Amino acid sequence: MSPDNPHDKFFKEAFSQPEVLIDFLHLFAPEAVCERIDYATLVREADSFTDDQLAEHFADLVFSAQYGEQSIRLVLLLEHKSYTEEHPHFQINRYLLNVWESQLKQKQPLTPVLPVIVYHGKRRWKQRRVADYFAPVDESLRVYLPDFDYLLVDLSTLSDERLPLLRSDYARLTAILLQNSRRKRELARLLDTFADVVRRLVETPAGQRFVGTGFLYLTYTSALTRVELFTIFSRISSQTDTTTMTVAEELIREGEKRAMTVAEELIREGEKRAMTVAEELIREGEKRAMIVAEELIREGEKRAMTVAEELIREGKERAMKAAEELVRQKEERAMRDAEELVRQKEERAMKAAEELVHQKEREASVKFIGAMLKLNLDVATIASAAELPLTDVEAIVAEINRTGAA
């Protein structure tokens, strides 16, 4: 385990064991999620999707698995900071985009991602929705905000009573070490309280290696000295005494070897590189200064001309398209206006024709009824002969008598 990033290394070594990952999921994930994961298909992938910015927040561990009828990626994200993150969705969103952009570049089908944050700080993590990050927001705007969540493995919630809920000793020791590596008294107390966990692990070679890995992790991260750690582990059993002694001896040998190797290499490389770099800088500096200056001049002229030509071409194209669109719109409006005018004229002509016919028919009726009156026929007989309603005939007779039209 490298001292450069011991938290990440121990996290990856611990959670790469399926029983550890499955144990934590059963304790922290909703039952509906746990039931759909086919743990037999759980496979760790070599991929990592943390970029330079995300590396400040997380270390990642990527798995693939069957989730019901579909394939998913299950991603463990170890929160680097020992305090809670105010806006974790923003980092997770960036991470998810990295995953899906990678799949698109490789022409792979997009798969859902189940993000799991592993938090090992002291304070309880407050899980919120994205909408809660903002001041009171109008309901009509909520649909335009990102809306996704993440699973949270908050190790600060693992009290002495809850820790046994983890089924495997690997998971229990992982939780104890990750959560308490910086807490001197609590770490010592828990290692004594759950000494049986360590005793059972060292009964197998794989368990011995894991306990050794955990001890090595603590030597780099714990506030306890190596002597204090060795004393605590030695009290647990003779087997843990042997395991930690092996790690301690390996640390001493590795430290001495690395110190000598690094010192010698630094001396040799320092002298050699100092001379080489100085000479190369002088030569390259003069040469590159001239090349860069000439290249900048050429590129500046070329780019300016290219940009100018492109702007002119784009301007002409946009002007032509705008003019064509304007002409088309005007033609359409003119056509609609002309059709409306024709329709209105036709309606007026039709009404005028109907009115004229009606007027002619009435004049004919007046002449006919006037002729009948001269024959001294009564109104009922005239109405029958004219095939007109009696009321109409009476009105016409009244008009003839009033005006003498007949």
C-alpha positions as CSV (number, residue, x, y, z in Angstrom):
1,M,0.0,0.0,0.0
2,S,1.5,3.3,-1.0
3,P,1.6,6.1,1.6
4,D,0.7,8.6,-1.1
5,N,-3.0,7.8,-0.9
6,P,-3.7,5.2,1.7
7,H,-7.4,5.9,2.1
8,D,-8.0,5.2,-1.6
9,K,-5.9,2.1,-1.6
10,F,-7.5,0.5,1.4
11,F,-11.0,1.5,0.2
12,K,-10.4,-0.2,-3.2
13,E,-8.8,-3.3,-1.7
14,A,-11.6,-3.7,0.8
15,F,-14.6,-3.1,-1.5
16,S,-13.1,-5.1,-4.3
17,Q,-14.1,-8.1,-2.3
18,P,-17.7,-8.9,-3.3
19,E,-18.8,-9.9,0.2
20,V,-17.8,-6.5,1.6
21,L,-19.7,-4.6,-1.1
22,I,-22.8,-6.8,-0.9
23,D,-22.8,-6.5,2.9
24,F,-22.8,-2.7,2.9
25,L,-25.5,-2.7,0.2
26,H,-27.7,-4.9,2.2
27,L,-27.3,-2.6,5.2
28,F,-27.6,0.8,3.5
29,A,-29.5,0.3,0.2
30,P,-33.3,0.2,-0.1
31,E,-34.7,-3.3,-0.1
32,A,-36.2,-2.8,-3.6
33,V,-32.7,-2.1,-5.0
34,C,-31.0,-5.0,-3.2
35,E,-33.6,-7.5,-4.5
36,R,-33.0,-6.5,-8.1
37,I,-29.2,-6.8,-8.1
38,D,-28.0,-10.2,-9.3
39,Y,-24.9,-10.4,-7.1
40,A,-23.6,-13.5,-9.0
41,T,-23.0,-11.2,-12.0
42,L,-21.2,-8.5,-10.0
43,V,-17.8,-7.9,-11.7
44,R,-15.3,-5.2,-10.9
45,E,-14.2,-3.1,-13.9
46,A,-10.8,-1.5,-14.5
47,D,-12.3,1.7,-15.6
48,S,-12.2,5.0,-13.6
49,F,-14.1,8.1,-14.5
50,T,-12.7,10.6,-12.1
51,D,-11.1,13.6,-13.9
52,D,-8.6,16.0,-12.3
53,Q,-11.4,18.0,-10.7
54,L,-13.3,15.0,-9.4
55,A,-10.2,13.5,-8.0
56,E,-10.2,16.2,-5.3
57,H,-13.6,14.8,-4.1
58,F,-13.8,11.1,-4.8
59,A,-11.9,7.9,-5.4
60,D,-14.0,5.5,-7.5
61,L,-14.6,1.8,-7.8
62,V,-16.7,0.6,-10.8
63,F,-18.7,-2.6,-11.0
64,S,-21.0,-4.1,-13.6
65,A,-24.0,-6.2,-12.7
66,Q,-27.4,-7.4,-13.8
67,Y,-30.3,-5.4,-12.4
68,G,-33.5,-7.2,-13.1
69,E,-33.6,-7.6,-16.8
70,Q,-31.0,-4.9,-17.7
71,S,-27.2,-4.3,-17.2
72,I,-26.1,-1.4,-15.0
73,R,-22.9,0.0,-13.6
74,L,-22.6,0.3,-9.8
75,V,-20.1,2.9,-8.8
76,L,-18.7,3.3,-5.3
77,L,-17.4,6.9,-4.6
78,L,-15.2,7.3,-1.5
79,E,-15.7,10.9,-0.2
80,H,-12.2,12.2,0.4
81,K,-13.1,15.0,2.9
82,S,-13.7,14.2,6.5
83,Y,-16.5,16.7,6.5
84,T,-19.9,16.6,4.7
85,E,-20.1,17.8,1.1
86,E,-22.7,20.6,0.6
87,H,-23.5,19.9,-3.0
88,P,-22.6,16.3,-3.9
89,H,-25.1,16.1,-6.8
90,F,-22.9,18.5,-8.8
91,Q,-19.8,16.2,-8.5
92,I,-21.9,13.1,-9.1
93,N,-23.5,14.7,-12.2
94,R,-20.1,15.4,-13.6
95,Y,-19.0,11.8,-12.9
96,L,-22.2,10.4,-14.6
97,L,-21.5,12.5,-17.7
98,N,-17.9,11.2,-17.8
99,V,-19.3,7.6,-17.8
100,W,-21.9,8.2,-20.5
101,E,-19.6,10.3,-22.7
102,S,-17.1,7.5,-22.6
103,Q,-19.8,5.0,-23.7
104,L,-20.8,7.3,-26.6
105,K,-17.2,7.7,-27.8
106,Q,-16.8,4.0,-27.8
107,K,-20.2,3.5,-29.5
108,Q,-21.5,1.5,-26.6
109,P,-25.1,1.4,-25.5
110,L,-25.8,3.7,-22.6
111,T,-26.3,1.9,-19.3
112,P,-27.9,3.3,-16.0
113,V,-25.5,4.1,-13.2
114,L,-26.2,3.5,-9.5
115,P,-23.9,5.9,-7.6
116,V,-23.0,5.0,-4.0
117,I,-21.2,7.5,-1.8
118,V,-19.1,6.1,1.0
119,Y,-18.6,8.7,3.7
120,H,-16.3,8.2,6.6
121,G,-16.3,11.6,8.4
122,K,-17.5,12.3,11.9
123,R,-20.6,14.5,11.3
124,R,-23.8,12.9,10.0
125,W,-24.3,13.4,6.3
126,K,-27.5,15.4,5.4
127,Q,-28.9,14.0,2.2
128,R,-31.0,16.5,0.2
129,R,-32.5,16.9,-3.3
130,V,-31.1,19.1,-6.0
131,A,-34.0,21.5,-5.7
132,D,-33.2,22.0,-2.0
133,Y,-29.9,23.6,-3.0
134,F,-31.7,26.7,-4.3
135,A,-33.7,29.4,-2.5
136,P,-37.5,28.8,-2.6
137,V,-38.1,28.0,-6.2
138,D,-41.3,28.4,-8.2
139,E,-43.0,25.1,-8.7
140,S,-43.2,25.7,-12.5
141,L,-39.3,25.8,-12.5
142,R,-38.8,22.5,-10.7
143,V,-39.2,20.5,-13.9
144,Y,-36.1,22.3,-15.4
145,L,-33.8,21.3,-12.5
146,P,-31.9,18.0,-12.4
147,D,-33.7,15.4,-10.5
148,F,-31.7,12.3,-9.4
149,D,-30.4,10.8,-6.2
150,Y,-27.6,8.6,-4.9
151,L,-27.2,5.8,-2.3
152,L,-25.4,6.9,0.8
153,V,-23.2,4.6,3.0
154,D,-22.7,6.9,6.0
155,L,-20.2,5.1,8.3
156,S,-20.9,7.7,11.1
157,T,-24.3,5.9,11.6
158,L,-22.6,2.6,12.5
159,S,-22.8,2.5,16.3
160,D,-21.6,-0.5,18.4
161,E,-25.2,-1.9,18.1
162,R,-25.5,-1.5,14.3
163,L,-22.0,-2.7,13.4
164,P,-22.9,-6.4,13.9
165,L,-25.6,-6.0,11.3
166,L,-22.8,-6.2,8.8
167,R,-22.7,-10.0,8.0
168,S,-19.0,-10.5,7.2
169,D,-16.0,-9.9,9.4
170,Y,-14.3,-8.3,6.3
171,A,-17.1,-5.7,6.2
172,R,-17.0,-5.1,9.9
173,L,-13.3,-4.5,10.0
174,T,-13.5,-2.3,6.9
175,A,-16.1,-0.1,8.6
176,I,-14.1,0.2,11.9
177,L,-10.9,1.2,10.1
178,L,-12.4,3.6,7.5
179,Q,-14.6,5.4,10.1
180,N,-12.1,5.6,13.0
181,S,-8.6,5.7,11.5
182,R,-8.2,9.3,12.6
183,R,-9.9,8.9,16.0
184,K,-7.3,7.6,18.3
185,R,-9.3,6.6,21.4
186,E,-12.3,5.3,19.5
187,L,-10.1,3.2,17.2
188,A,-8.4,1.6,20.2
189,R,-11.7,1.0,22.0
190,L,-13.4,-0.6,18.9
191,L,-10.5,-2.9,18.1
192,D,-10.7,-4.2,21.7
193,T,-14.5,-4.4,21.7
194,F,-14.6,-6.3,18.3
195,A,-11.4,-8.3,18.8
196,D,-13.3,-11.4,17.9
197,V,-13.7,-10.0,14.4
198,V,-9.9,-9.9,13.9
199,R,-9.4,-13.3,15.6
200,R,-11.8,-15.0,13.2
201,L,-10.2,-13.3,10.2
202,V,-6.6,-14.4,10.9
203,E,-7.8,-18.0,11.0
204,T,-7.5,-18.1,7.2
205,P,-4.6,-17.0,4.9
206,A,-6.9,-14.6,3.1
207,G,-8.1,-13.1,6.4
208,Q,-4.5,-12.7,7.6
209,R,-3.6,-10.8,4.4
210,F,-6.6,-8.5,4.9
211,V,-5.8,-7.8,8.6
212,G,-2.2,-7.1,7.5
213,T,-3.6,-4.7,4.9
214,G,-5.7,-3.0,7.5
215,F,-2.7,-2.7,9.9
216,L,-0.6,-1.2,7.1
217,Y,-3.4,1.3,6.3
218,L,-3.5,2.4,10.0
219,T,0.3,3.0,10.1
220,Y,-0.2,5.6,7.4
221,T,-3.5,7.2,8.6
222,S,-4.0,6.7,12.3
223,A,-3.1,9.1,15.1
224,L,-1.8,6.0,17.0
225,T,1.9,5.3,16.8
226,R,3.1,2.1,15.2
227,V,4.1,0.9,18.6
228,E,0.6,1.5,20.0
229,L,-1.0,-0.2,17.0
230,F,1.3,-3.2,17.4
231,T,0.4,-3.4,21.1
232,I,-3.3,-3.3,20.3
233,F,-3.1,-6.0,17.6
234,S,-0.8,-8.2,19.7
235,R,-3.3,-8.3,22.5
236,I,-6.0,-9.8,20.2
237,S,-4.2,-13.1,19.6
238,S,-0.9,-14.6,18.9
239,Q,-1.8,-15.0,15.2
240,T,-2.5,-11.2,14.9
241,D,0.8,-10.6,16.7
242,T,2.6,-12.6,14.0
243,T,0.6,-10.9,11.2
244,T,1.4,-7.4,12.4
245,M,5.0,-8.3,13.1
246,T,5.3,-9.5,9.5
247,V,3.9,-6.1,8.3
248,A,6.2,-4.2,10.6
249,E,9.3,-6.0,9.4
250,E,8.2,-5.4,5.8
251,L,7.7,-1.7,6.6
252,I,11.2,-1.5,8.1
253,R,12.8,-3.3,5.2
254,E,10.8,-1.4,2.6
255,G,11.5,1.9,4.3
256,E,15.3,1.3,4.5
257,K,15.4,0.0,0.9
258,R,13.4,2.9,-0.5
259,A,15.3,5.5,1.5
260,M,18.7,4.2,0.1
261,T,17.4,3.8,-3.4
262,V,15.7,7.1,-3.5
263,A,18.7,8.9,-2.0
264,E,21.1,7.4,-4.5
265,E,18.9,7.9,-7.4
266,L,18.2,11.5,-6.4
267,I,21.9,12.3,-6.2
268,R,22.7,10.7,-9.6
269,E,19.7,12.1,-11.3
270,G,20.1,15.5,-9.7
271,E,23.6,16.0,-11.0
272,K,22.9,14.6,-14.4
273,R,19.6,16.4,-14.9
274,A,21.0,19.7,-13.7
275,M,23.7,19.8,-16.3
276,T,21.5,18.4,-19.1
277,V,18.5,20.6,-18.4
278,A,20.7,23.8,-18.2
279,E,22.3,23.1,-21.5
280,E,19.1,22.0,-23.2
281,L,17.2,25.0,-21.9
282,I,19.7,27.4,-23.4
283,R,19.7,25.7,-26.8
284,E,15.9,25.0,-26.8
285,G,15.1,28.5,-25.5
286,E,16.8,30.3,-28.3
287,K,15.5,27.9,-30.9
288,R,11.9,27.8,-29.7
289,A,11.7,31.5,-29.2
290,M,12.4,32.1,-32.9
291,I,10.2,29.2,-34.1
292,V,7.3,30.2,-31.9
293,A,7.5,33.9,-32.9
294,E,7.6,33.0,-36.6
295,E,4.8,30.5,-36.2
296,L,2.6,33.0,-34.3
297,I,3.0,35.6,-37.0
298,R,2.1,33.1,-39.8
299,E,-0.8,31.6,-37.8
300,G,-2.1,35.0,-36.9
301,E,-2.3,36.2,-40.4
302,K,-3.7,32.9,-41.7
303,R,-6.4,32.7,-39.0
304,A,-7.4,36.4,-39.4
305,M,-7.9,35.8,-43.1
306,T,-9.8,32.6,-42.6
307,V,-12.1,34.1,-39.9
308,A,-12.8,37.1,-42.1
309,E,-13.7,35.0,-45.1
310,E,-15.9,32.7,-43.0
311,L,-17.7,35.7,-41.5
312,I,-18.4,37.2,-44.9
313,R,-19.6,33.9,-46.3
314,E,-21.9,33.2,-43.3
315,G,-23.2,36.8,-43.5
316,K,-24.2,36.4,-47.1
317,E,-25.8,33.1,-46.5
318,R,-27.8,34.4,-43.6
319,A,-28.9,37.5,-45.6
320,M,-30.0,35.3,-48.5
321,K,-31.9,33.0,-46.3
322,A,-33.6,35.9,-44.5
323,A,-34.6,37.5,-47.8
324,E,-36.0,34.3,-49.2
325,E,-38.0,33.7,-46.0
326,L,-39.3,37.3,-46.1
327,V,-40.4,36.9,-49.8
328,R,-42.1,33.6,-49.0
329,Q,-44.0,35.0,-46.0
330,K,-45.1,38.1,-48.1
331,E,-46.3,35.9,-50.9
332,E,-48.3,33.7,-48.5
333,R,-49.9,36.7,-46.9
334,A,-50.8,38.2,-50.3
335,M,-52.3,35.0,-51.4
336,R,-54.4,34.7,-48.2
337,D,-55.5,38.4,-48.5
338,A,-56.5,37.9,-52.2
339,E,-58.5,34.7,-51.4
340,E,-60.3,36.5,-48.6
341,L,-61.2,39.5,-50.8
342,V,-62.6,37.2,-53.6
343,R,-64.7,35.3,-51.0
344,Q,-66.1,38.6,-49.6
345,K,-67.0,39.9,-53.1
346,E,-68.7,36.6,-54.0
347,E,-70.8,36.7,-50.8
348,R,-71.8,40.4,-51.5
349,A,-72.7,39.6,-55.1
350,M,-74.8,36.6,-54.0
351,K,-76.7,38.6,-51.5
352,A,-77.4,41.4,-54.0
353,A,-78.7,38.9,-56.6
354,E,-81.0,37.2,-54.1
355,E,-82.3,40.7,-53.0
356,L,-83.0,41.6,-56.7
357,V,-84.8,38.4,-57.3
358,H,-86.9,38.9,-54.2
359,Q,-87.7,42.5,-55.3
360,K,-88.8,41.4,-58.8
361,E,-90.9,38.6,-57.4
362,R,-92.7,41.1,-55.1
363,E,-93.3,43.6,-58.0
364,A,-94.8,40.7,-60.1
365,S,-97.0,39.7,-57.1
366,V,-98.2,43.3,-56.7
367,K,-99.2,43.6,-60.4
368,F,-101.0,40.2,-60.4
369,I,-102.9,41.0,-57.2
370,G,-103.8,44.5,-58.6
371,A,-105.2,42.9,-61.7
372,M,-107.3,40.4,-59.5
373,L,-108.7,43.3,-57.5
374,K,-109.9,45.0,-60.6
375,L,-111.9,41.8,-61.3
376,N,-113.5,42.3,-57.8
377,L,-112.1,39.0,-56.5
378,D,-111.9,38.6,-52.7
379,V,-108.6,38.3,-50.9
380,A,-108.9,34.6,-50.2
381,T,-109.5,33.8,-53.8
382,I,-106.5,36.0,-54.9
383,A,-104.2,34.3,-52.3
384,S,-105.3,30.9,-53.7
385,A,-104.7,32.0,-57.3
386,A,-101.3,33.6,-56.5
387,E,-100.2,30.7,-54.3
388,L,-99.2,33.1,-51.6
389,P,-99.9,33.1,-47.9
390,L,-103.1,35.0,-47.0
391,T,-101.1,37.4,-44.7
392,D,-98.8,38.3,-47.6
393,V,-101.7,39.0,-49.9
394,E,-103.5,41.1,-47.3
395,A,-100.3,43.2,-46.8
396,I,-100.0,43.7,-50.6
397,V,-103.6,44.7,-50.9
398,A,-103.2,47.2,-48.1
399,E,-100.2,48.7,-49.8
400,I,-102.1,48.9,-53.2
401,N,-105.0,50.7,-51.5
402,R,-102.6,53.1,-49.7
403,T,-100.4,54.0,-52.6
404,G,-102.6,53.2,-55.6
405,A,-99.8,51.2,-57.0
406,A,-102.0,49.0,-59.1
